[in-house]
Amino acid sequence: MEEKNREDMERQVSSQAMESAQLLEELRGLRARELEWVFREDLDKIRRAFPQQAPDSIPELGDVFLKMRSLGIDPVTAFAAIRQAQRPETPPPMGPADGRSDLEGEFFGPEEVRRMTPQQVEANLKKIERSQRHW
């Protein structure tokens, strides 16, 4: 009797383990499809914003892009920041002759954003997004 109970328990544990393994495999598949979908959406957004510079795939942008996206940074902004970081340093643009601007401090120009590091982009993201409306 005791032997039968033990065999029943072993079968039950074995079937639960198999079911858990199947569920885990299904979850992995769903996560892979979700990641593929997110990558496709991000790539489409980047291609619309940068038709001449768009990458062939998201993974080729590297870990920095993935980290920026995991922080909630828009894919287009993350791509622009990465491309800007890859460009050689350029001197800042010259301002008005009197050294002032009516909008100084309120908005960033495209060149200012391109010169920013990914950390600066992250710190100024809201201001950058407001600025983009005026480009």
mmCIF file of the C-alpha atoms, coordinates in Angstrom:
data_MODEL
# 
_entry.id   MODEL 
# 
loop_
_atom_site.group_PDB 
_atom_site.id 
_atom_site.type_symbol 
_atom_site.label_atom_id 
_atom_site.label_alt_id 
_atom_site.label_comp_id 
_atom_site.label_asym_id 
_atom_site.label_entity_id 
_atom_site.label_seq_id 
_atom_site.pdbx_PDB_ins_code 
_atom_site.Cartn_x 
_atom_site.Cartn_y 
_atom_site.Cartn_z 
_atom_site.occupancy 
_atom_site.B_iso_or_equiv 
_atom_site.pdbx_formal_charge 
_atom_site.auth_seq_id 
_atom_site.auth_comp_id 
_atom_site.auth_asym_id 
_atom_site.auth_atom_id 
_atom_site.pdbx_PDB_model_num 
ATOM 1   C CA . MET A 1 1   ? 0.000  0.000  0.000   1.00 0.00 ? 1   MET A CA 1 
ATOM 2   C CA . GLU A 1 2   ? 2.752  2.362  0.965   1.00 0.00 ? 2   GLU A CA 1 
ATOM 3   C CA . GLU A 1 3   ? 4.622  1.464  -2.227  1.00 0.00 ? 3   GLU A CA 1 
ATOM 4   C CA . LYS A 1 4   ? 1.532  2.302  -4.323  1.00 0.00 ? 4   LYS A CA 1 
ATOM 5   C CA . ASN A 1 5   ? 1.144  5.703  -2.641  1.00 0.00 ? 5   ASN A CA 1 
ATOM 6   C CA . ARG A 1 6   ? 4.785  6.475  -3.273  1.00 0.00 ? 6   ARG A CA 1 
ATOM 7   C CA . GLU A 1 7   ? 4.459  5.504  -6.949  1.00 0.00 ? 7   GLU A CA 1 
ATOM 8   C CA . ASP A 1 8   ? 1.337  7.666  -7.304  1.00 0.00 ? 8   ASP A CA 1 
ATOM 9   C CA . MET A 1 9   ? 3.119  10.628 -5.732  1.00 0.00 ? 9   MET A CA 1 
ATOM 10  C CA . GLU A 1 10  ? 6.131  10.128 -8.021  1.00 0.00 ? 10  GLU A CA 1 
ATOM 11  C CA . ARG A 1 11  ? 3.870  10.055 -11.090 1.00 0.00 ? 11  ARG A CA 1 
ATOM 12  C CA . GLN A 1 12  ? 2.068  13.179 -9.922  1.00 0.00 ? 12  GLN A CA 1 
ATOM 13  C CA . VAL A 1 13  ? 5.341  15.033 -9.293  1.00 0.00 ? 13  VAL A CA 1 
ATOM 14  C CA . SER A 1 14  ? 6.671  13.839 -12.646 1.00 0.00 ? 14  SER A CA 1 
ATOM 15  C CA . SER A 1 15  ? 3.579  15.053 -14.516 1.00 0.00 ? 15  SER A CA 1 
ATOM 16  C CA . GLN A 1 16  ? 3.707  18.394 -12.689 1.00 0.00 ? 16  GLN A CA 1 
ATOM 17  C CA . ALA A 1 17  ? 7.389  18.766 -13.630 1.00 0.00 ? 17  ALA A CA 1 
ATOM 18  C CA . MET A 1 18  ? 6.574  18.042 -17.276 1.00 0.00 ? 18  MET A CA 1 
ATOM 19  C CA . GLU A 1 19  ? 3.717  20.534 -17.217 1.00 0.00 ? 19  GLU A CA 1 
ATOM 20  C CA . SER A 1 20  ? 5.976  23.151 -15.629 1.00 0.00 ? 20  SER A CA 1 
ATOM 21  C CA . ALA A 1 21  ? 8.627  22.550 -18.274 1.00 0.00 ? 21  ALA A CA 1 
ATOM 22  C CA . GLN A 1 22  ? 6.023  22.907 -21.034 1.00 0.00 ? 22  GLN A CA 1 
ATOM 23  C CA . LEU A 1 23  ? 4.698  26.127 -19.521 1.00 0.00 ? 23  LEU A CA 1 
ATOM 24  C CA . LEU A 1 24  ? 8.225  27.500 -19.173 1.00 0.00 ? 24  LEU A CA 1 
ATOM 25  C CA . GLU A 1 25  ? 8.981  26.695 -22.812 1.00 0.00 ? 25  GLU A CA 1 
ATOM 26  C CA . GLU A 1 26  ? 5.719  28.353 -23.891 1.00 0.00 ? 26  GLU A CA 1 
ATOM 27  C CA . LEU A 1 27  ? 6.582  31.444 -21.858 1.00 0.00 ? 27  LEU A CA 1 
ATOM 28  C CA . ARG A 1 28  ? 10.021 31.638 -23.470 1.00 0.00 ? 28  ARG A CA 1 
ATOM 29  C CA . GLY A 1 29  ? 8.435  31.434 -26.907 1.00 0.00 ? 29  GLY A CA 1 
ATOM 30  C CA . LEU A 1 30  ? 5.950  34.184 -26.081 1.00 0.00 ? 30  LEU A CA 1 
ATOM 31  C CA . ARG A 1 31  ? 8.702  36.436 -24.732 1.00 0.00 ? 31  ARG A CA 1 
ATOM 32  C CA . ALA A 1 32  ? 10.774 35.873 -27.878 1.00 0.00 ? 32  ALA A CA 1 
ATOM 33  C CA . ARG A 1 33  ? 7.795  36.814 -30.079 1.00 0.00 ? 33  ARG A CA 1 
ATOM 34  C CA . GLU A 1 34  ? 7.108  39.896 -27.962 1.00 0.00 ? 34  GLU A CA 1 
ATOM 35  C CA . LEU A 1 35  ? 10.744 40.984 -28.239 1.00 0.00 ? 35  LEU A CA 1 
ATOM 36  C CA . GLU A 1 36  ? 10.634 40.451 -32.003 1.00 0.00 ? 36  GLU A CA 1 
ATOM 37  C CA . TRP A 1 37  ? 7.472  42.558 -32.227 1.00 0.00 ? 37  TRP A CA 1 
ATOM 38  C CA . VAL A 1 38  ? 8.985  45.380 -30.129 1.00 0.00 ? 38  VAL A CA 1 
ATOM 39  C CA . PHE A 1 39  ? 12.162 45.343 -32.239 1.00 0.00 ? 39  PHE A CA 1 
ATOM 40  C CA . ARG A 1 40  ? 10.099 45.511 -35.435 1.00 0.00 ? 40  ARG A CA 1 
ATOM 41  C CA . GLU A 1 41  ? 8.059  48.458 -34.109 1.00 0.00 ? 41  GLU A CA 1 
ATOM 42  C CA . ASP A 1 42  ? 11.212 50.308 -32.986 1.00 0.00 ? 42  ASP A CA 1 
ATOM 43  C CA . LEU A 1 43  ? 12.902 49.696 -36.334 1.00 0.00 ? 43  LEU A CA 1 
ATOM 44  C CA . ASP A 1 44  ? 9.858  51.018 -38.207 1.00 0.00 ? 44  ASP A CA 1 
ATOM 45  C CA . LYS A 1 45  ? 9.877  54.214 -36.116 1.00 0.00 ? 45  LYS A CA 1 
ATOM 46  C CA . ILE A 1 46  ? 13.600 54.723 -36.693 1.00 0.00 ? 46  ILE A CA 1 
ATOM 47  C CA . ARG A 1 47  ? 13.238 54.113 -40.447 1.00 0.00 ? 47  ARG A CA 1 
ATOM 48  C CA . ARG A 1 48  ? 10.470 56.720 -40.663 1.00 0.00 ? 48  ARG A CA 1 
ATOM 49  C CA . ALA A 1 49  ? 12.555 59.303 -38.767 1.00 0.00 ? 49  ALA A CA 1 
ATOM 50  C CA . PHE A 1 50  ? 15.938 58.464 -40.355 1.00 0.00 ? 50  PHE A CA 1 
ATOM 51  C CA . PRO A 1 51  ? 15.271 56.819 -43.731 1.00 0.00 ? 51  PRO A CA 1 
ATOM 52  C CA . GLN A 1 52  ? 18.886 57.221 -44.907 1.00 0.00 ? 52  GLN A CA 1 
ATOM 53  C CA . GLN A 1 53  ? 20.584 56.119 -41.667 1.00 0.00 ? 53  GLN A CA 1 
ATOM 54  C CA . ALA A 1 54  ? 18.330 53.379 -40.331 1.00 0.00 ? 54  ALA A CA 1 
ATOM 55  C CA . PRO A 1 55  ? 20.026 50.140 -39.276 1.00 0.00 ? 55  PRO A CA 1 
ATOM 56  C CA . ASP A 1 56  ? 19.104 46.741 -40.692 1.00 0.00 ? 56  ASP A CA 1 
ATOM 57  C CA . SER A 1 57  ? 18.233 45.401 -37.261 1.00 0.00 ? 57  SER A CA 1 
ATOM 58  C CA . ILE A 1 58  ? 17.874 46.572 -33.671 1.00 0.00 ? 58  ILE A CA 1 
ATOM 59  C CA . PRO A 1 59  ? 20.538 44.239 -32.227 1.00 0.00 ? 59  PRO A CA 1 
ATOM 60  C CA . GLU A 1 60  ? 23.166 45.877 -34.433 1.00 0.00 ? 60  GLU A CA 1 
ATOM 61  C CA . LEU A 1 61  ? 22.644 49.096 -32.432 1.00 0.00 ? 61  LEU A CA 1 
ATOM 62  C CA . GLY A 1 62  ? 24.121 47.333 -29.422 1.00 0.00 ? 62  GLY A CA 1 
ATOM 63  C CA . ASP A 1 63  ? 23.609 47.265 -25.691 1.00 0.00 ? 63  ASP A CA 1 
ATOM 64  C CA . VAL A 1 64  ? 23.474 51.056 -25.269 1.00 0.00 ? 64  VAL A CA 1 
ATOM 65  C CA . PHE A 1 65  ? 20.315 51.237 -27.385 1.00 0.00 ? 65  PHE A CA 1 
ATOM 66  C CA . LEU A 1 66  ? 18.735 48.364 -25.460 1.00 0.00 ? 66  LEU A CA 1 
ATOM 67  C CA . LYS A 1 67  ? 19.605 49.975 -22.130 1.00 0.00 ? 67  LYS A CA 1 
ATOM 68  C CA . MET A 1 68  ? 18.143 53.311 -23.237 1.00 0.00 ? 68  MET A CA 1 
ATOM 69  C CA . ARG A 1 69  ? 14.956 51.580 -24.383 1.00 0.00 ? 69  ARG A CA 1 
ATOM 70  C CA . SER A 1 70  ? 14.712 49.703 -21.072 1.00 0.00 ? 70  SER A CA 1 
ATOM 71  C CA . LEU A 1 71  ? 14.805 53.092 -19.346 1.00 0.00 ? 71  LEU A CA 1 
ATOM 72  C CA . GLY A 1 72  ? 11.785 54.165 -21.389 1.00 0.00 ? 72  GLY A CA 1 
ATOM 73  C CA . ILE A 1 73  ? 13.620 56.395 -23.869 1.00 0.00 ? 73  ILE A CA 1 
ATOM 74  C CA . ASP A 1 74  ? 11.850 56.686 -27.212 1.00 0.00 ? 74  ASP A CA 1 
ATOM 75  C CA . PRO A 1 75  ? 13.553 54.573 -29.945 1.00 0.00 ? 75  PRO A CA 1 
ATOM 76  C CA . VAL A 1 76  ? 14.065 57.555 -32.248 1.00 0.00 ? 76  VAL A CA 1 
ATOM 77  C CA . THR A 1 77  ? 15.671 59.633 -29.489 1.00 0.00 ? 77  THR A CA 1 
ATOM 78  C CA . ALA A 1 78  ? 17.855 56.695 -28.446 1.00 0.00 ? 78  ALA A CA 1 
ATOM 79  C CA . PHE A 1 79  ? 18.953 56.142 -32.049 1.00 0.00 ? 79  PHE A CA 1 
ATOM 80  C CA . ALA A 1 80  ? 19.722 59.846 -32.519 1.00 0.00 ? 80  ALA A CA 1 
ATOM 81  C CA . ALA A 1 81  ? 21.768 59.899 -29.313 1.00 0.00 ? 81  ALA A CA 1 
ATOM 82  C CA . ILE A 1 82  ? 23.780 56.855 -30.358 1.00 0.00 ? 82  ILE A CA 1 
ATOM 83  C CA . ARG A 1 83  ? 24.464 58.263 -33.821 1.00 0.00 ? 83  ARG A CA 1 
ATOM 84  C CA . GLN A 1 84  ? 25.490 61.580 -32.306 1.00 0.00 ? 84  GLN A CA 1 
ATOM 85  C CA . ALA A 1 85  ? 27.820 59.893 -29.832 1.00 0.00 ? 85  ALA A CA 1 
ATOM 86  C CA . GLN A 1 86  ? 29.513 58.120 -32.752 1.00 0.00 ? 86  GLN A CA 1 
ATOM 87  C CA . ARG A 1 87  ? 30.244 61.390 -34.572 1.00 0.00 ? 87  ARG A CA 1 
ATOM 88  C CA . PRO A 1 88  ? 33.461 63.270 -33.962 1.00 0.00 ? 88  PRO A CA 1 
ATOM 89  C CA . GLU A 1 89  ? 33.301 66.262 -31.617 1.00 0.00 ? 89  GLU A CA 1 
ATOM 90  C CA . THR A 1 90  ? 32.281 69.460 -33.392 1.00 0.00 ? 90  THR A CA 1 
ATOM 91  C CA . PRO A 1 91  ? 32.561 72.946 -31.966 1.00 0.00 ? 91  PRO A CA 1 
ATOM 92  C CA . PRO A 1 92  ? 29.332 74.516 -30.697 1.00 0.00 ? 92  PRO A CA 1 
ATOM 93  C CA . PRO A 1 93  ? 27.450 76.668 -33.214 1.00 0.00 ? 93  PRO A CA 1 
ATOM 94  C CA . MET A 1 94  ? 27.849 80.400 -32.989 1.00 0.00 ? 94  MET A CA 1 
ATOM 95  C CA . GLY A 1 95  ? 24.943 82.298 -31.497 1.00 0.00 ? 95  GLY A CA 1 
ATOM 96  C CA . PRO A 1 96  ? 23.604 85.779 -32.184 1.00 0.00 ? 96  PRO A CA 1 
ATOM 97  C CA . ALA A 1 97  ? 26.070 88.660 -32.262 1.00 0.00 ? 97  ALA A CA 1 
ATOM 98  C CA . ASP A 1 98  ? 24.820 90.045 -28.926 1.00 0.00 ? 98  ASP A CA 1 
ATOM 99  C CA . GLY A 1 99  ? 25.232 86.607 -27.310 1.00 0.00 ? 99  GLY A CA 1 
ATOM 100 C CA . ARG A 1 100 ? 21.529 86.282 -26.493 1.00 0.00 ? 100 ARG A CA 1 
ATOM 101 C CA . SER A 1 101 ? 18.614 84.394 -27.888 1.00 0.00 ? 101 SER A CA 1 
ATOM 102 C CA . ASP A 1 102 ? 14.923 84.883 -27.185 1.00 0.00 ? 102 ASP A CA 1 
ATOM 103 C CA . LEU A 1 103 ? 14.453 81.170 -26.670 1.00 0.00 ? 103 LEU A CA 1 
ATOM 104 C CA . GLU A 1 104 ? 17.800 80.503 -25.007 1.00 0.00 ? 104 GLU A CA 1 
ATOM 105 C CA . GLY A 1 105 ? 17.392 77.956 -22.244 1.00 0.00 ? 105 GLY A CA 1 
ATOM 106 C CA . GLU A 1 106 ? 13.864 76.959 -23.306 1.00 0.00 ? 106 GLU A CA 1 
ATOM 107 C CA . PHE A 1 107 ? 14.740 74.688 -26.234 1.00 0.00 ? 107 PHE A CA 1 
ATOM 108 C CA . PHE A 1 108 ? 17.609 72.687 -27.677 1.00 0.00 ? 108 PHE A CA 1 
ATOM 109 C CA . GLY A 1 109 ? 18.587 72.928 -31.318 1.00 0.00 ? 109 GLY A CA 1 
ATOM 110 C CA . PRO A 1 110 ? 19.210 69.762 -33.352 1.00 0.00 ? 110 PRO A CA 1 
ATOM 111 C CA . GLU A 1 111 ? 22.971 70.306 -33.220 1.00 0.00 ? 111 GLU A CA 1 
ATOM 112 C CA . GLU A 1 112 ? 22.914 70.645 -29.436 1.00 0.00 ? 112 GLU A CA 1 
ATOM 113 C CA . VAL A 1 113 ? 21.077 67.332 -29.117 1.00 0.00 ? 113 VAL A CA 1 
ATOM 114 C CA . ARG A 1 114 ? 23.482 65.598 -31.519 1.00 0.00 ? 114 ARG A CA 1 
ATOM 115 C CA . ARG A 1 115 ? 26.432 66.672 -29.328 1.00 0.00 ? 115 ARG A CA 1 
ATOM 116 C CA . MET A 1 116 ? 24.851 65.273 -26.156 1.00 0.00 ? 116 MET A CA 1 
ATOM 117 C CA . THR A 1 117 ? 25.968 62.055 -24.530 1.00 0.00 ? 117 THR A CA 1 
ATOM 118 C CA . PRO A 1 118 ? 23.327 59.382 -23.906 1.00 0.00 ? 118 PRO A CA 1 
ATOM 119 C CA . GLN A 1 119 ? 23.312 60.415 -20.236 1.00 0.00 ? 119 GLN A CA 1 
ATOM 120 C CA . GLN A 1 120 ? 22.658 64.053 -21.170 1.00 0.00 ? 120 GLN A CA 1 
ATOM 121 C CA . VAL A 1 121 ? 19.859 62.983 -23.527 1.00 0.00 ? 121 VAL A CA 1 
ATOM 122 C CA . GLU A 1 122 ? 18.282 60.965 -20.731 1.00 0.00 ? 122 GLU A CA 1 
ATOM 123 C CA . ALA A 1 123 ? 18.549 63.879 -18.283 1.00 0.00 ? 123 ALA A CA 1 
ATOM 124 C CA . ASN A 1 124 ? 17.021 66.355 -20.769 1.00 0.00 ? 124 ASN A CA 1 
ATOM 125 C CA . LEU A 1 125 ? 14.555 64.066 -22.547 1.00 0.00 ? 125 LEU A CA 1 
ATOM 126 C CA . LYS A 1 126 ? 11.394 66.112 -21.920 1.00 0.00 ? 126 LYS A CA 1 
ATOM 127 C CA . LYS A 1 127 ? 13.061 69.344 -23.025 1.00 0.00 ? 127 LYS A CA 1 
ATOM 128 C CA . ILE A 1 128 ? 14.425 67.592 -26.143 1.00 0.00 ? 128 ILE A CA 1 
ATOM 129 C CA . GLU A 1 129 ? 10.984 66.288 -27.072 1.00 0.00 ? 129 GLU A CA 1 
ATOM 130 C CA . ARG A 1 130 ? 9.497  69.811 -26.685 1.00 0.00 ? 130 ARG A CA 1 
ATOM 131 C CA . SER A 1 131 ? 12.348 71.205 -28.758 1.00 0.00 ? 131 SER A CA 1 
ATOM 132 C CA . GLN A 1 132 ? 11.801 68.726 -31.600 1.00 0.00 ? 132 GLN A CA 1 
ATOM 133 C CA . ARG A 1 133 ? 8.411  70.302 -32.317 1.00 0.00 ? 133 ARG A CA 1 
ATOM 134 C CA . HIS A 1 134 ? 10.249 73.463 -33.427 1.00 0.00 ? 134 HIS A CA 1 
ATOM 135 C CA . TRP A 1 135 ? 12.786 71.840 -35.768 1.00 0.00 ? 135 TRP A CA 1 
# 
